[in-house]
Amino acid sequence: MDRLHQVRLAMMMLTRVPMGRLPDPAPTLAASAWAFPFVGIATGGVGWAALQGGLALGLAPALAALLALAAATWVTGGLHEDGFADFADGIGGGRDRDHCLEIMRDSRIGSYGVVALVLMIAMKAAALAQLGPQASLAAFVLLGLASRLLMLATLIWVPPARTDGLGRTASGVSAKAFVFGALATALCALMLGPSILPGLLVMALSAALLASLAYKRIQGQTGDVLGAVQSVSETVGWVAVSALLVG
């Protein structure tokens, strides 16, 4: 039963899906972190259904792709995209560590955030449009799992940059939390075959580069950094999949 409540808390934190009231005492965020990757199953399923539904209705691939992104974003409330935009603003406009963190905490979006967000959405939509019907449910689920697994890895192995916020609240997560998501990701990858491995490697590389940049500029991770890792790695994954399967 504890595992179920931990999954519910993960869904409450990373999506806008109603999960009802948690028992008292509720599980801690650190205890629920193992379930973060599995949220990608829900978001991936919604995105796939929207894409295939749009194509079945005769929409152009580009419109169906945008519909899929809109549906997935509605489920998450744009949480990760918001973090990515804040990260881009902070890293792009910050003079030093404290200034970067100050900008990232600001709820307003700046020019760096706008440009980064538009480019990311455009790249993801273009990749999905190129794939069209080839964008399988397994691919949606895999990228949803893998991108959140990389987010979890950043949370586990990169120290928090602040004394508050999500990056700090969920810190102290055991490396064992990585195992469940890693196994699920591996099983899903097996369903798609060895051709998907280069895409997963590129996703991991993009996450490592972002985490390295965050550590260099702000000496750690924050909730915005975690959102950026998820958003960028998933986008890179779709670009890689489209290149591998279509290109």
HELIX and SHEET records of a PDB file:
HELIX    1   1 ASP A    2  LEU A   14  1                                  13    
HELIX    2   2 LEU A   29  SER A   32  1                                   4    
HELIX    3   3 ALA A   33  ALA A   35  5                                   3    
HELIX    4   4 PHE A   36  ALA A   56  1                                  21    
HELIX    5   5 PRO A   61  THR A   76  1                                  16    
HELIX    6   6 LEU A   79  GLY A   93  1                                  15    
HELIX    7   7 ARG A   97  ARG A  105  1                                   9    
HELIX    8   8 SER A  111  LEU A  131  1                                  21    
HELIX    9   9 GLY A  132  GLN A  134  5                                   3    
HELIX   10  10 LEU A  137  TRP A  157  1                                  21    
HELIX   11  11 LEU A  166  THR A  169  1                                   4    
HELIX   12  12 ALA A  177  LEU A  192  1                                  16    
HELIX   13  13 PRO A  194  ILE A  196  5                                   3    
HELIX   14  14 LEU A  197  ILE A  218  1                                  22    
HELIX   15  15 GLY A  223  LEU A  245  1                                  23    
END                                                                             
